[in-house]
Amino acid sequence: MLKKLLLVAGSIICATTLTLTSASAEEGKRYDESVKWKNIVQITYKIGKRDAALKIISDYYKKASEKAKTPMPEVVMEMHTGDYDLLVVWHMENGVEDMTWEQNPNGMAWRKALNEIAGSEEKAQEILDNYASYIDHAENQIAIVR
């Protein structure tokens, strides 16, 4: 199963790379500047944990983003049908380069703000651990918008 998944993922990456390379070679550009990269997160919470998870997002995660002045999601949808409870779409300001950080400066600023809101690094870690314990399944996808 994993081998099949890797093969499919590799095929998609190759096809995308070839498409972008062909288009940019024709125009003499490094890449298509009209492409906007998106990170799409789909989350399913454990039964009975959805409201508690959404409360953590509202009470802590959103406030930490506001305090740290880090990017907020473009779209947040609470799903009422289908396989997921929450769908979050983030704009990747620097495209796929956003995935190359060892320590993302926005992530570090956000965590510092969360620590301050929670009262300490330990309490912030407790909040993060509690939230993670509510997740049954999560998927992360990368997409482009032209």
OpenMM code with the backbone's topology and positions (N, CA, C; nanometers):
from openmm import Vec3, app, unit

residues = "MET LEU LYS LYS LEU LEU LEU VAL ALA GLY SER ILE ILE CYS ALA THR THR LEU THR LEU THR SER ALA SER ALA GLU GLU GLY LYS ARG TYR ASP GLU SER VAL LYS TRP LYS ASN ILE VAL GLN ILE THR TYR LYS ILE GLY LYS ARG ASP ALA ALA LEU LYS ILE ILE SER ASP TYR TYR LYS LYS ALA SER GLU LYS ALA LYS THR PRO MET PRO GLU VAL VAL MET GLU MET HIS THR GLY ASP TYR ASP LEU LEU VAL VAL TRP HIS MET GLU ASN GLY VAL GLU ASP MET THR TRP GLU GLN ASN PRO ASN GLY MET ALA TRP ARG LYS ALA LEU ASN GLU ILE ALA GLY SER GLU GLU LYS ALA GLN GLU ILE LEU ASP ASN TYR ALA SER TYR ILE ASP HIS ALA GLU ASN GLN ILE ALA ILE VAL ARG".split()
positions = [
    Vec3(0.0831, -0.1193, 0.0000),
    Vec3(0.0000, 0.0000, 0.0000),
    Vec3(0.0877, 0.1258, 0.0000),
    Vec3(0.1908, 0.1271, 0.0875),
    Vec3(0.2798, 0.2433, 0.0949),
    Vec3(0.3544, 0.2608, -0.0354),
    Vec3(0.3973, 0.1477, -0.0953),
    Vec3(0.4699, 0.1546, -0.2221),
    Vec3(0.3807, 0.2148, -0.3315),
    Vec3(0.2537, 0.1732, -0.3326),
    Vec3(0.1583, 0.2252, -0.4312),
    Vec3(0.1365, 0.3752, -0.4099),
    Vec3(0.1222, 0.4172, -0.2831),
    Vec3(0.1032, 0.5579, -0.2502),
    Vec3(0.2235, 0.6407, -0.2940),
    Vec3(0.3440, 0.5920, -0.2684),
    Vec3(0.4652, 0.6628, -0.3097),
    Vec3(0.4742, 0.6728, -0.4613),
    Vec3(0.4340, 0.5678, -0.5310),
    Vec3(0.4359, 0.5685, -0.6765),
    Vec3(0.3393, 0.6731, -0.7320),
    Vec3(0.2189, 0.6783, -0.6757),
    Vec3(0.1200, 0.7772, -0.7194),
    Vec3(0.1703, 0.9181, -0.6890),
    Vec3(0.2215, 0.9401, -0.5683),
    Vec3(0.2723, 1.0729, -0.5303),
    Vec3(0.3870, 1.1131, -0.6221),
    Vec3(0.4767, 1.0205, -0.6508),
    Vec3(0.5889, 1.0487, -0.7409),
    Vec3(0.5419, 1.0850, -0.8800),
    Vec3(0.4406, 1.0152, -0.9280),
    Vec3(0.3855, 1.0440, -1.0607),
    Vec3(0.3255, 1.1838, -1.0671),
    Vec3(0.2530, 1.2196, -0.9616),
    Vec3(0.1911, 1.3533, -0.9579),
    Vec3(0.2988, 1.4610, -0.9544),
    Vec3(0.4006, 1.4420, -0.8729),
    Vec3(0.5097, 1.5396, -0.8642),
    Vec3(0.5797, 1.5533, -0.9983),
    Vec3(0.6077, 1.4418, -1.0638),
    Vec3(0.6739, 1.4463, -1.1951),
    Vec3(0.5871, 1.5193, -1.2972),
    Vec3(0.4590, 1.4871, -1.2996),
    Vec3(0.3685, 1.5510, -1.3964),
    Vec3(0.3603, 1.7013, -1.3712),
    Vec3(0.3499, 1.7388, -1.2450),
    Vec3(0.3445, 1.8810, -1.2104),
    Vec3(0.4733, 1.9507, -1.2487),
    Vec3(0.5862, 1.8881, -1.2182),
    Vec3(0.7163, 1.9468, -1.2505),
    Vec3(0.7317, 1.9628, -1.4010),
    Vec3(0.6939, 1.8611, -1.4763),
    Vec3(0.7049, 1.8691, -1.6217),
    Vec3(0.6157, 1.9783, -1.6780),
    Vec3(0.4940, 1.9895, -1.6259),
    Vec3(0.4021, 2.0927, -1.6724),
    Vec3(0.4570, 2.2308, -1.6439),
    Vec3(0.5034, 2.2533, -1.5208),
    Vec3(0.5575, 2.3839, -1.4842),
    Vec3(0.6859, 2.4134, -1.5586),
    Vec3(0.7714, 2.3122, -1.5764),
    Vec3(0.8978, 2.3315, -1.6466),
    Vec3(0.8731, 2.3658, -1.7924),
    Vec3(0.7811, 2.2958, -1.8573),
    Vec3(0.7507, 2.3227, -1.9973),
    Vec3(0.6974, 2.4637, -2.0150),
    Vec3(0.6046, 2.5029, -1.9296),
    Vec3(0.5457, 2.6367, -1.9403),
    Vec3(0.6504, 2.7441, -1.9164),
    Vec3(0.7359, 2.7254, -1.8170),
    Vec3(0.8326, 2.8296, -1.7867),
    Vec3(0.9450, 2.8329, -1.8895),
    Vec3(0.9808, 2.7193, -1.9489),
    Vec3(1.0861, 2.7181, -2.0501),
    Vec3(1.0416, 2.7948, -2.1739),
    Vec3(0.9129, 2.7830, -2.2078),
    Vec3(0.8598, 2.8537, -2.3245),
    Vec3(0.8673, 3.0046, -2.3067),
    Vec3(0.8432, 3.0530, -2.1875),
    Vec3(0.8378, 3.1963, -2.1631),
    Vec3(0.9704, 3.2506, -2.1088),
    Vec3(1.0672, 3.1644, -2.0826),
    Vec3(1.1935, 3.2086, -2.0279),
    Vec3(1.1856, 3.2452, -1.8803),
    Vec3(1.0821, 3.1977, -1.8100),
    Vec3(1.0654, 3.2264, -1.6677),
    Vec3(1.1103, 3.1056, -1.5864),
    Vec3(1.1432, 3.1319, -1.4615),
    Vec3(1.1780, 3.0244, -1.3699),
    Vec3(1.0536, 2.9453, -1.3298),
    Vec3(0.9434, 3.0151, -1.3111),
    Vec3(0.8179, 2.9501, -1.2737),
    Vec3(0.7012, 3.0399, -1.3105),
    Vec3(0.5839, 2.9853, -1.3046),
    Vec3(0.4620, 3.0582, -1.3387),
    Vec3(0.4202, 3.1434, -1.2191),
    Vec3(0.4357, 3.2732, -1.2306),
    Vec3(0.4057, 3.3634, -1.1201),
    Vec3(0.2566, 3.3750, -1.0900),
    Vec3(0.1720, 3.3282, -1.1809),
    Vec3(0.0281, 3.3353, -1.1556),
    Vec3(-0.0186, 3.2217, -1.0651),
    Vec3(0.0659, 3.1235, -1.0422),
    Vec3(0.0296, 3.0097, -0.9574),
    Vec3(0.0365, 3.0508, -0.8101),
    Vec3(-0.0668, 3.0176, -0.7356),
    Vec3(-0.0708, 3.0398, -0.5912),
    Vec3(-0.0744, 2.9040, -0.5233),
    Vec3(0.0189, 2.8822, -0.4328),
    Vec3(0.0279, 2.7549, -0.3621),
    Vec3(-0.0564, 2.7582, -0.2357),
    Vec3(-0.1252, 2.6465, -0.2093),
    Vec3(-0.2135, 2.6351, -0.0931),
    Vec3(-0.1811, 2.5070, -0.0160),
    Vec3(-0.1917, 2.5159, 0.1148),
    Vec3(-0.1781, 2.4004, 0.2028),
    Vec3(-0.3185, 2.3735, 0.2578),
    Vec3(-0.3709, 2.2567, 0.2290),
    Vec3(-0.5072, 2.2208, 0.2684),
    Vec3(-0.4996, 2.1129, 0.3759),
    Vec3(-0.5577, 2.1419, 0.4905),
    Vec3(-0.5551, 2.0483, 0.6029),
    Vec3(-0.6978, 2.0009, 0.6280),
    Vec3(-0.7152, 1.8690, 0.6311),
    Vec3(-0.8455, 1.8084, 0.6559),
    Vec3(-0.8350, 1.7297, 0.7855),
    Vec3(-0.9235, 1.7580, 0.8807),
    Vec3(-0.9138, 1.6965, 1.0135),
    Vec3(-1.0451, 1.6294, 1.0509),
    Vec3(-1.0331, 1.5098, 1.1067),
    Vec3(-1.1455, 1.4396, 1.1668),
    Vec3(-1.1139, 1.4247, 1.3148),
    Vec3(-1.2050, 1.4679, 1.3998),
    Vec3(-1.1844, 1.4568, 1.5438),
    Vec3(-1.2453, 1.3277, 1.5968),
    Vec3(-1.1953, 1.2848, 1.7113),
    Vec3(-1.2528, 1.1687, 1.7772),
    Vec3(-1.3963, 1.2018, 1.8176),
    Vec3(-1.4771, 1.1000, 1.8259),
    Vec3(-1.6182, 1.1184, 1.8602),
    Vec3(-1.6295, 1.1934, 1.9932),
    Vec3(-1.7090, 1.3000, 1.9912),
    Vec3(-1.7327, 1.3790, 2.1114),
    Vec3(-1.6256, 1.4836, 2.1419),
    Vec3(-1.5233, 1.4958, 2.0577),
    Vec3(-1.4127, 1.5889, 2.0853),
    Vec3(-1.4114, 1.7117, 1.9952),
    Vec3(-1.5009, 1.7172, 1.8990),
    Vec3(-1.5022, 1.8282, 1.8028),
    Vec3(-1.5145, 1.9645, 1.8710),
    Vec3(-1.6130, 1.9800, 1.9596),
    Vec3(-1.6352, 2.1095, 2.0242),
    Vec3(-1.5152, 2.1517, 2.1085),
    Vec3(-1.4553, 2.0582, 2.1795),
    Vec3(-1.3378, 2.0912, 2.2615),
    Vec3(-1.2198, 2.1330, 2.1730),
    Vec3(-1.2027, 2.0662, 2.0599),
    Vec3(-1.0950, 2.1008, 1.9675),
    Vec3(-1.1167, 2.2400, 1.9095),
    Vec3(-1.2392, 2.2696, 1.8673),
    Vec3(-1.2701, 2.4010, 1.8109),
    Vec3(-1.2553, 2.5117, 1.9150),
    Vec3(-1.2809, 2.4796, 2.0411),
    Vec3(-1.2632, 2.5770, 2.1495),
    Vec3(-1.1148, 2.6103, 2.1667),
    Vec3(-1.0281, 2.5119, 2.1583),
    Vec3(-0.8836, 2.5370, 2.1674),
    Vec3(-0.8399, 2.6262, 2.0519),
    Vec3(-0.8900, 2.5980, 1.9328),
    Vec3(-0.8545, 2.6808, 1.8172),
    Vec3(-0.8973, 2.8253, 1.8419),
    Vec3(-1.0194, 2.8426, 1.8906),
    Vec3(-1.0740, 2.9769, 1.9145),
    Vec3(-1.0038, 3.0479, 2.0306),
    Vec3(-0.9857, 2.9776, 2.1407),
    Vec3(-0.9319, 3.0395, 2.2628),
    Vec3(-0.7803, 3.0579, 2.2612),
    Vec3(-0.7099, 2.9734, 2.1869),
    Vec3(-0.5641, 2.9780, 2.1926),
    Vec3(-0.4974, 2.9980, 2.0563),
    Vec3(-0.5282, 2.9118, 1.9604),
    Vec3(-0.4559, 2.9146, 1.8330),
    Vec3(-0.4800, 3.0450, 1.7566),
    Vec3(-0.6055, 3.0850, 1.7468),
    Vec3(-0.6381, 3.2086, 1.6754),
    Vec3(-0.5778, 3.3292, 1.7474),
    Vec3(-0.5894, 3.3329, 1.8790),
    Vec3(-0.5348, 3.4443, 1.9573),
    Vec3(-0.3821, 3.4510, 1.9455),
    Vec3(-0.3165, 3.3347, 1.9403),
    Vec3(-0.1711, 3.3334, 1.9241),
    Vec3(-0.1322, 3.3894, 1.7876),
    Vec3(-0.2087, 3.3561, 1.6845),
    Vec3(-0.1812, 3.4107, 1.5506),
    Vec3(-0.1991, 3.5619, 1.5487),
    Vec3(-0.3051, 3.6083, 1.6129),
    Vec3(-0.3287, 3.7531, 1.6186),
    Vec3(-0.2168, 3.8238, 1.6938),
    Vec3(-0.1777, 3.7685, 1.8077),
    Vec3(-0.0725, 3.8282, 1.8906),
    Vec3(0.0617, 3.8288, 1.8175),
    Vec3(0.0936, 3.7190, 1.7495),
    Vec3(0.2217, 3.7065, 1.6794),
    Vec3(0.2193, 3.7723, 1.5416),
    Vec3(0.0989, 3.8126, 1.4986),
    Vec3(0.0810, 3.8711, 1.3649),
    Vec3(0.1289, 3.7748, 1.2548),
    Vec3(0.0976, 3.6470, 1.2741),
    Vec3(0.1298, 3.5457, 1.1739),
    Vec3(0.0084, 3.5253, 1.0839),
    Vec3(0.0301, 3.4709, 0.9643),
    Vec3(-0.0822, 3.4525, 0.8707),
    Vec3(-0.1937, 3.3670, 0.9303),
    Vec3(-0.3155, 3.4077, 0.9007),
    Vec3(-0.4337, 3.3319, 0.9400),
    Vec3(-0.4739, 3.2459, 0.8203),
    Vec3(-0.5500, 3.1406, 0.8436),
    Vec3(-0.5970, 3.0616, 0.7302),
    Vec3(-0.6844, 3.1466, 0.6381),
    Vec3(-0.6795, 3.1158, 0.5087),
    Vec3(-0.7671, 3.1836, 0.4121),
    Vec3(-0.9105, 3.1365, 0.4275),
    Vec3(-0.9250, 3.0074, 0.4536),
    Vec3(-1.0574, 2.9459, 0.4629),
    Vec3(-1.0578, 2.8483, 0.5796),
    Vec3(-1.1626, 2.8552, 0.6602),
    Vec3(-1.1855, 2.7562, 0.7655),
    Vec3(-1.3305, 2.7123, 0.7510),
    Vec3(-1.3494, 2.5836, 0.7261),
    Vec3(-1.4857, 2.5320, 0.7092),
    Vec3(-1.5099, 2.4192, 0.8086),
    Vec3(-1.6131, 2.4377, 0.8893),
    Vec3(-1.6576, 2.3301, 0.9775),
    Vec3(-1.7530, 2.2446, 0.8959),
    Vec3(-1.7133, 2.1227, 0.8696),
    Vec3(-1.7900, 2.0346, 0.7829),
    Vec3(-1.9029, 1.9669, 0.8620),
    Vec3(-2.0172, 1.9528, 0.7980),
    Vec3(-2.1305, 1.8859, 0.8619),
    Vec3(-2.1716, 1.7592, 0.7891),
    Vec3(-2.1091, 1.7326, 0.6763),
    Vec3(-2.1256, 1.6050, 0.6071),
    Vec3(-1.9885, 1.5642, 0.5562),
    Vec3(-1.9747, 1.4407, 0.5167),
    Vec3(-1.8491, 1.3925, 0.4615),
    Vec3(-1.7576, 1.3332, 0.5674),
    Vec3(-1.6334, 1.3125, 0.5278),
    Vec3(-1.5378, 1.2414, 0.6121),
    Vec3(-1.4648, 1.3286, 0.7135),
    Vec3(-1.4710, 1.4609, 0.6986),
    Vec3(-1.3906, 1.5486, 0.7823),
    Vec3(-1.4773, 1.6422, 0.8649),
    Vec3(-1.4228, 1.6835, 0.9790),
    Vec3(-1.4907, 1.7801, 1.0646),
    Vec3(-1.4463, 1.9228, 1.0340),
    Vec3(-1.3226, 1.9372, 0.9878),
    Vec3(-1.2677, 2.0697, 0.9655),
    Vec3(-1.1794, 2.0688, 0.8414),
    Vec3(-1.1930, 2.1724, 0.7608),
    Vec3(-1.1100, 2.1911, 0.6425),
    Vec3(-1.0491, 2.3304, 0.6547),
    Vec3(-0.9161, 2.3386, 0.6508),
    Vec3(-0.8459, 2.4660, 0.6657),
    Vec3(-0.7536, 2.4837, 0.5457),
    Vec3(-0.7614, 2.6014, 0.4841),
    Vec3(-0.6773, 2.6319, 0.3683),
    Vec3(-0.5853, 2.7478, 0.4048),
    Vec3(-0.4546, 2.7241, 0.3903),
    Vec3(-0.3527, 2.8246, 0.4173),
    Vec3(-0.2880, 2.8657, 0.2859),
    Vec3(-0.2645, 2.9948, 0.2680),
    Vec3(-0.1875, 3.0431, 0.1530),
    Vec3(-0.0398, 3.0249, 0.1852),
    Vec3(0.0351, 2.9708, 0.0915),
    Vec3(0.1797, 2.9530, 0.1081),
    Vec3(0.2475, 3.0706, 0.0375),
    Vec3(0.2788, 3.1727, 0.1133),
    Vec3(0.3295, 3.2996, 0.0600),
    Vec3(0.4490, 3.2798, -0.0328),
    Vec3(0.5381, 3.1907, 0.0036),
    Vec3(0.6590, 3.1668, -0.0761),
    Vec3(0.6521, 3.0371, -0.1547),
    Vec3(0.5320, 2.9898, -0.1817),
    Vec3(0.5152, 2.8655, -0.2571),
    Vec3(0.5742, 2.7473, -0.1834),
    Vec3(0.6275, 2.6521, -0.2581),
    Vec3(0.6820, 2.5315, -0.1967),
    Vec3(0.8039, 2.5612, -0.1100),
    Vec3(0.8636, 2.6781, -0.1279),
    Vec3(0.9763, 2.7186, -0.0424),
    Vec3(0.9335, 2.7213, 0.1043),
    Vec3(0.8060, 2.7446, 0.1315),
    Vec3(0.7571, 2.7470, 0.2689),
    Vec3(0.7784, 2.6132, 0.3402),
    Vec3(0.7953, 2.5049, 0.2646),
    Vec3(0.8125, 2.3729, 0.3251),
    Vec3(0.9588, 2.3405, 0.3540),
    Vec3(1.0510, 2.4322, 0.3265),
    Vec3(1.1927, 2.4009, 0.3410),
    Vec3(1.2553, 2.4523, 0.4705),
    Vec3(1.1773, 2.5198, 0.5530),
    Vec3(1.2311, 2.5724, 0.6784),
    Vec3(1.2666, 2.4604, 0.7748),
    Vec3(1.3808, 2.4734, 0.8415),
    Vec3(1.4081, 2.3847, 0.9548),
    Vec3(1.3293, 2.4354, 1.0745),
    Vec3(1.3303, 2.5687, 1.0926),
    Vec3(1.2490, 2.6327, 1.1956),
    Vec3(1.1843, 2.7542, 1.1312),
    Vec3(1.0567, 2.7434, 1.1044),
    Vec3(0.9839, 2.8500, 1.0385),
    Vec3(0.9707, 2.9697, 1.1331),
    Vec3(1.0117, 3.0892, 1.0899),
    Vec3(1.0013, 3.2069, 1.1770),
    Vec3(0.8584, 3.2359, 1.2223),
    Vec3(0.7605, 3.2155, 1.1343),
    Vec3(0.6210, 3.2343, 1.1749),
    Vec3(0.5814, 3.1344, 1.2828),
    Vec3(0.6259, 3.0107, 1.2671),
    Vec3(0.5960, 2.9082, 1.3667),
    Vec3(0.6582, 2.9400, 1.5015),
    Vec3(0.7797, 2.9915, 1.4982),
    Vec3(0.8478, 3.0276, 1.6229),
    Vec3(0.7772, 3.1456, 1.6910),
    Vec3(0.7365, 3.2455, 1.6127),
    Vec3(0.6656, 3.3616, 1.6684),
    Vec3(0.5303, 3.3187, 1.7254),
    Vec3(0.4615, 3.2293, 1.6522),
    Vec3(0.3313, 3.1810, 1.6972),
    Vec3(0.3449, 3.1054, 1.8290),
    Vec3(0.4467, 3.0195, 1.8379),
    Vec3(0.4661, 2.9410, 1.9608),
    Vec3(0.5000, 3.0312, 2.0793),
    Vec3(0.5806, 3.1329, 2.0557),
    Vec3(0.6135, 3.2282, 2.1629),
    Vec3(0.4862, 3.2966, 2.2123),
    Vec3(0.3996, 3.3370, 2.1199),
    Vec3(0.2729, 3.4006, 2.1567),
    Vec3(0.1828, 3.3036, 2.2325),
    Vec3(0.1779, 3.1790, 2.1879),
    Vec3(0.0972, 3.0779, 2.2575),
    Vec3(0.1486, 3.0575, 2.3997),
    Vec3(0.2803, 3.0512, 2.4158),
    Vec3(0.3393, 3.0360, 2.5493),
    Vec3(0.2945, 3.1504, 2.6408),
    Vec3(0.2950, 3.2727, 2.5876),
    Vec3(0.2551, 3.3895, 2.6671),
    Vec3(0.1070, 3.3835, 2.7027),
    Vec3(0.0228, 3.3463, 2.6069),
    Vec3(-0.1213, 3.3383, 2.6321),
    Vec3(-0.1525, 3.2289, 2.7345),
    Vec3(-0.0846, 3.1165, 2.7224),
    Vec3(-0.1082, 3.0040, 2.8128),
    Vec3(-0.0497, 3.0292, 2.9520),
    Vec3(0.0517, 3.1135, 2.9593),
    Vec3(0.1129, 3.1422, 3.0890),
    Vec3(0.2508, 3.0822, 3.1068),
    Vec3(0.2834, 2.9814, 3.0253),
    Vec3(0.4168, 2.9213, 3.0308),
    Vec3(0.4329, 2.8259, 2.9124),
    Vec3(0.5571, 2.7881, 2.8876),
    Vec3(0.5848, 2.6929, 2.7802),
    Vec3(0.5212, 2.5565, 2.8104),
    Vec3(0.5239, 2.5180, 2.9380),
    Vec3(0.4670, 2.3892, 2.9785),
    Vec3(0.3159, 2.3853, 2.9588),
    Vec3(0.2485, 2.4950, 2.9977),
    Vec3(0.1026, 2.4996, 2.9803),
    Vec3(0.0659, 2.5031, 2.8321),
    Vec3(0.1462, 2.5729, 2.7528),
    Vec3(0.1223, 2.5759, 2.6077),
    Vec3(0.1377, 2.4356, 2.5504),
    Vec3(0.2382, 2.3628, 2.5953),
    Vec3(0.2584, 2.2256, 2.5471),
    Vec3(0.1409, 2.1364, 2.5857),
    Vec3(0.0855, 2.1578, 2.7046),
    Vec3(-0.0339, 2.0835, 2.7474),
    Vec3(-0.1509, 2.1088, 2.6528),
    Vec3(-0.1683, 2.2344, 2.6142),
    Vec3(-0.2764, 2.2713, 2.5213),
    Vec3(-0.2544, 2.2028, 2.3870),
    Vec3(-0.1320, 2.2072, 2.3366),
    Vec3(-0.1000, 2.1416, 2.2095),
    Vec3(-0.1245, 1.9909, 2.2178),
    Vec3(-0.0823, 1.9304, 2.3286),
    Vec3(-0.1008, 1.7858, 2.3472),
    Vec3(-0.2493, 1.7494, 2.3563),
    Vec3(-0.3268, 1.8325, 2.4290),
    Vec3(-0.4711, 1.8069, 2.4392),
    Vec3(-0.5354, 1.8130, 2.3021),
    Vec3(-0.5040, 1.9184, 2.2267),
    Vec3(-0.5606, 1.9312, 2.0931),
    Vec3(-0.5251, 1.8096, 2.0076),
    Vec3(-0.3990, 1.7712, 2.0085),
    Vec3(-0.3543, 1.6555, 1.9293),
    Vec3(-0.4280, 1.5282, 1.9701),
    Vec3(-0.4594, 1.5152, 2.0982),
    Vec3(-0.5289, 1.3949, 2.1456),
    Vec3(-0.6728, 1.3873, 2.0952),
    Vec3(-0.7288, 1.4997, 2.0508),
    Vec3(-0.8658, 1.5022, 1.9995),
    Vec3(-0.8739, 1.4616, 1.8527),
    Vec3(-0.7609, 1.4565, 1.7848),
    Vec3(-0.7598, 1.4268, 1.6415),
    Vec3(-0.7623, 1.2767, 1.6176),
    Vec3(-0.8572, 1.2340, 1.5388),
    Vec3(-0.8655, 1.0939, 1.4985),
    Vec3(-0.7824, 1.0709, 1.3721),
    Vec3(-0.7945, 1.1646, 1.2779),
    Vec3(-0.7259, 1.1504, 1.1494),
    Vec3(-0.7067, 1.2886, 1.0890),
    Vec3(-0.5925, 1.3098, 1.0269),
    Vec3(-0.5678, 1.4381, 0.9590),
    Vec3(-0.4904, 1.4111, 0.8313),
    Vec3(-0.5208, 1.4912, 0.7302),
    Vec3(-0.4494, 1.4847, 0.6027),
    Vec3(-0.4051, 1.6247, 0.5662),
    Vec3(-0.2929, 1.6314, 0.5001),
    Vec3(-0.2369, 1.7587, 0.4582),
    Vec3(-0.2078, 1.7474, 0.3102),
    Vec3(-0.2653, 1.8380, 0.2315),
    Vec3(-0.2476, 1.8359, 0.0860),
    Vec3(-0.1875, 1.9680, 0.0408),
    Vec3(-0.1109, 1.9648, -0.0644),
    Vec3(-0.0577, 2.0852, -0.1280),
    Vec3(-0.1257, 2.0988, -0.2639),
    Vec3(-0.1751, 2.2187, -0.2940),
    Vec3(-0.2467, 2.2411, -0.4191),
    Vec3(-0.2023, 2.3747, -0.4794),
    Vec3(-0.2349, 2.3919, -0.6074),
    Vec3(-0.2117, 2.5205, -0.6707),
    Vec3(-0.3415, 2.5764, -0.7237),
    Vec3(-0.3474, 2.7082, -0.7275),
    Vec3(-0.4612, 2.7791, -0.7847),
    Vec3(-0.4033, 2.8632, -0.8966),
    Vec3(-0.4611, 2.8540, -1.0138),
    Vec3(-0.4129, 2.9333, -1.1275),
    Vec3(-0.5106, 3.0437, -1.1583),
] * unit.nanometer
topology = app.Topology()
chain = topology.addChain("A")
for resn in residues:
    res = topology.addResidue(resn, chain)
    for name in ("N", "CA", "C"):
        topology.addAtom(name, app.Element.getBySymbol(name[0]), res)
